[in-house]
Amino acid sequence: MKVPLLIIGGGLSGLAAAIRFARFAPGVLILEKHSRIGGLNSYYYRNNRLFETGLHAITNYAEPGNKKAPLNRLLRQLKLSRDRLDFHQQLQSEILFQDCESLVFSNNFEQIRDEIVGKFPHSTDGFAKLVTFLEDYNPFKTTIFCSARQFLHNLLPDQLLIDMLLCPLMYYGSSIEDDMDLSQFAIMFRAIFQEGMFRPGGTIKDFLDLLLNHYHSLGGNLRTGVEVKEILHKNQIVHGVVLSSGEVIECDNLLSTAGLAETQTLLQEPQPDQKTARLAFVESIFQLPGKRRHILPPDRTILFYNSGRKFHYKSPSDLVDFRSGVICLPFNFEGLQTQEYIEVRSTHLANYAGWKNLETDRERYMVQKIETAGRSKDVLEKIIGKFGSDIVYQDTFTPLTIERFTAKKEGAIYGSPQKIKDGNIGYTNLFLAGTDQGFMGIIGSMLSGVSMVNQHILSRF
Ligand SMILES: Cc1cc2nc3c(=O)[nH]c(=O)nc-3n(C[C@H](O)[C@H](O)[C@H](O)COP(=O)(O)OP(=O)(O)OC[C@H]3O[C@@H](n4cnc5c(N)ncnc54)[C@H](O)[C@@H]3O)c2cc1C
């Protein structure tokens, strides 16, 4: 069997790439290791209830008329009508540096601009210059690393404001410690502050089903529960893959969404020494009865909190760093009906090696998971009020959970610190898409899949 395009990974970048290709040519095949598609953004069942693994909010909200907006470009490229998605915008989100300052923002950019003018008057001009600079800046050009922190330092006299702006952007899209590449900063600034956040109606399963049905209607093929063990190549040309069952599938072109280091392993290439840490996280879900919604903040969708003035975004020495985190209240989007159950979700930085050491001692691992959820709840309660006695179910994903279910090395959600912007890793017919191509989040990873197919694959057909 030989296919024109083989895609490793049925996450959002792989699905989007496959749909894009299937619109123009037959024969594309996605290979997904797990029984379910979605990758980092998937779902599972407990107590007959569906839980989402990743979704807090989708960034890059855009009104229908804004033709150049990434969201609308993506829908056009996939030939998906906006009517098939039900859009619910965030209410308001907040960057809260406890005992210091707070910035509230929404999908109206004026709100955060006004907050900054009122609370950081010395930085008003600098912030205006930053916005003007970003309007003309092309983040998609391949350039050498430029520190966003240093760049902001040259523009904004308030160090606290710099840390506050970086906090949500790093939590939702930085694969490096305590800094971001300026291009990544520009992408995330636009995605979160200038465009804003939303979620589709229903669950992530509904969104994935929509994509999958569309893909199948275009004639695309998917195999789940199949793991690629090796990529076959000669003279920098790929000619197929070997599955863990031993089956060989030949292909003309290969797109890998598995990640840079993960793809190099499949190619049996030597791995360069890793100089910088890969960032890992823990995520906890607390489920409460919907009728208790009134005990939680009524108008906050996401809270990015930090204790103190300085934001530390690095792999912690302890298992988890509770000094900062993300609190998501996924029921607080415009127009959502209260369900029988609601959730509070938390995300904190975690130490992969520490969790890995517990892998062989199941009992200690489980104890640490429960302790992590308990400490996370205590921290959250200081910010959003008491909810612990109302919890009916809770679960925690560690870096090991993420590694196991997505094959991301060290459970690093944002992948390698090194990004390959043109997707080219030195092979004639193999390209990277997804997180390690440099686009983060749901819209980012889907656009990555589409743009890699446009740039490298479609021209060959
Ligand atoms: C806890 C959490 C919260 C998040 N919250 C948000 C959010 O609120 N908003 C947002 O926009 N983004 C969020 N994200 C990030 C978002 O989920 C990712 O950026 C995006 O889904 C990445 O998609 P991808 O296709 O590049 O990678 P992945 O989702 O990792 O997909 C890669 C796929 O490849 C498969 N694979 C890997 N190796 C092999 C192999 N050898 N053979 C076969 N298959 C293989 C994996 O199983 C996986 O399905 C969150 C992620 C997590 C984990």
Ligand as a Chemical Component Dictionary entry (heavy atoms), coordinates in Angstrom:
data_LIG
# 
_chem_comp.id                   LIG 
_chem_comp.type                 NON-POLYMER 
_chem_comp.pdbx_formal_charge   0 
_chem_comp.three_letter_code    LIG 
# 
loop_
_chem_comp_atom.comp_id 
_chem_comp_atom.atom_id 
_chem_comp_atom.alt_atom_id 
_chem_comp_atom.type_symbol 
_chem_comp_atom.charge 
_chem_comp_atom.model_Cartn_x 
_chem_comp_atom.model_Cartn_y 
_chem_comp_atom.model_Cartn_z 
_chem_comp_atom.pdbx_ordinal 
LIG C1  C1  C 0 -3.927 20.467 29.836 1  
LIG C2  C2  C 0 -3.914 21.234 28.524 2  
LIG C3  C3  C 0 -4.664 22.408 28.380 3  
LIG C4  C4  C 0 -4.689 23.081 27.144 4  
LIG N1  N1  N 0 -5.507 24.147 27.006 5  
LIG C5  C5  C 0 -5.630 24.734 25.806 6  
LIG C6  C6  C 0 -6.595 25.747 25.599 7  
LIG O1  O1  O 0 -7.356 26.068 26.491 8  
LIG N2  N2  N 0 -6.668 26.375 24.396 9  
LIG C7  C7  C 0 -5.828 26.035 23.384 10 
LIG O2  O2  O 0 -5.937 26.638 22.311 11 
LIG N3  N3  N 0 -4.906 25.058 23.537 12 
LIG C8  C8  C 0 -4.799 24.395 24.721 13 
LIG N4  N4  N 0 -3.893 23.392 24.892 14 
LIG C9  C9  C 0 -2.903 23.179 23.836 15 
LIG C10 C10 C 0 -3.455 22.476 22.618 16 
LIG O3  O3  O 0 -4.137 21.349 23.081 17 
LIG C11 C11 C 0 -2.286 22.074 21.715 18 
LIG O4  O4  O 0 -1.500 23.206 21.421 19 
LIG C12 C12 C 0 -2.736 21.481 20.392 20 
LIG O5  O5  O 0 -3.803 20.612 20.588 21 
LIG C13 C13 C 0 -1.537 20.773 19.771 22 
LIG O6  O6  O 0 -1.941 20.016 18.665 23 
LIG P1  P1  P 0 -0.898 19.157 17.818 24 
LIG O7  O7  O 0 -1.684 18.466 16.786 25 
LIG O8  O8  O 0 0.230  20.001 17.380 26 
LIG O9  O9  O 0 -0.233 18.121 18.841 27 
LIG P2  P2  P 0 -0.866 16.905 19.629 28 
LIG O10 O10 O 0 -2.184 17.257 20.156 29 
LIG O11 O11 O 0 0.182  16.468 20.597 30 
LIG O12 O12 O 0 -1.073 15.772 18.528 31 
LIG C14 C14 C 0 -0.067 14.876 18.149 32 
LIG C15 C15 C 0 -0.704 13.516 17.976 33 
LIG O13 O13 O 0 0.279  12.636 17.444 34 
LIG C16 C16 C 0 0.097  11.355 18.026 35 
LIG N5  N5  N 0 1.362  10.638 17.920 36 
LIG C17 C17 C 0 2.551  11.000 18.458 37 
LIG N6  N6  N 0 3.505  10.107 18.143 38 
LIG C18 C18 C 0 2.912  9.157  17.372 39 
LIG C19 C19 C 0 3.371  7.965  16.731 40 
LIG N7  N7  N 0 4.655  7.570  16.839 41 
LIG N8  N8  N 0 2.478  7.233  16.018 42 
LIG C20 C20 C 0 1.179  7.634  15.905 43 
LIG N9  N9  N 0 0.683  8.740  16.500 44 
LIG C21 C21 C 0 1.542  9.494  17.221 45 
LIG C22 C22 C 0 -0.295 11.647 19.462 46 
LIG O14 O14 O 0 -0.942 10.564 20.070 47 
LIG C23 C23 C 0 -1.194 12.876 19.272 48 
LIG O15 O15 O 0 -2.540 12.509 19.124 49 
LIG C24 C24 C 0 -3.885 22.650 26.073 50 
LIG C25 C25 C 0 -3.144 21.475 26.220 51 
LIG C26 C26 C 0 -3.180 20.759 27.422 52 
LIG C27 C27 C 0 -2.428 19.454 27.543 53 
# 
loop_
_chem_comp_bond.comp_id 
_chem_comp_bond.atom_id_1 
_chem_comp_bond.atom_id_2 
_chem_comp_bond.value_order 
_chem_comp_bond.pdbx_ordinal 
LIG C1  C2  SING 1  
LIG C2  C3  SING 2  
LIG C2  C26 DOUB 3  
LIG C3  C4  DOUB 4  
LIG C4  N1  SING 5  
LIG C4  C24 SING 6  
LIG N1  C5  DOUB 7  
LIG C5  C6  SING 8  
LIG C5  C8  SING 9  
LIG C6  O1  DOUB 10 
LIG C6  N2  SING 11 
LIG N2  C7  SING 12 
LIG C7  O2  DOUB 13 
LIG C7  N3  SING 14 
LIG N3  C8  DOUB 15 
LIG C8  N4  SING 16 
LIG N4  C9  SING 17 
LIG N4  C24 SING 18 
LIG C9  C10 SING 19 
LIG C10 O3  SING 20 
LIG C10 C11 SING 21 
LIG C11 O4  SING 22 
LIG C11 C12 SING 23 
LIG C12 O5  SING 24 
LIG C12 C13 SING 25 
LIG C13 O6  SING 26 
LIG O6  P1  SING 27 
LIG P1  O7  DOUB 28 
LIG P1  O8  SING 29 
LIG P1  O9  SING 30 
LIG O9  P2  SING 31 
LIG P2  O10 DOUB 32 
LIG P2  O11 SING 33 
LIG P2  O12 SING 34 
LIG O12 C14 SING 35 
LIG C14 C15 SING 36 
LIG C15 O13 SING 37 
LIG C15 C23 SING 38 
LIG O13 C16 SING 39 
LIG C16 N5  SING 40 
LIG C16 C22 SING 41 
LIG N5  C17 SING 42 
LIG N5  C21 SING 43 
LIG C17 N6  DOUB 44 
LIG N6  C18 SING 45 
LIG C18 C19 SING 46 
LIG C18 C21 DOUB 47 
LIG C19 N7  SING 48 
LIG C19 N8  DOUB 49 
LIG N8  C20 SING 50 
LIG C20 N9  DOUB 51 
LIG N9  C21 SING 52 
LIG C22 O14 SING 53 
LIG C22 C23 SING 54 
LIG C23 O15 SING 55 
LIG C24 C25 DOUB 56 
LIG C25 C26 SING 57 
LIG C26 C27 SING 58 
# 
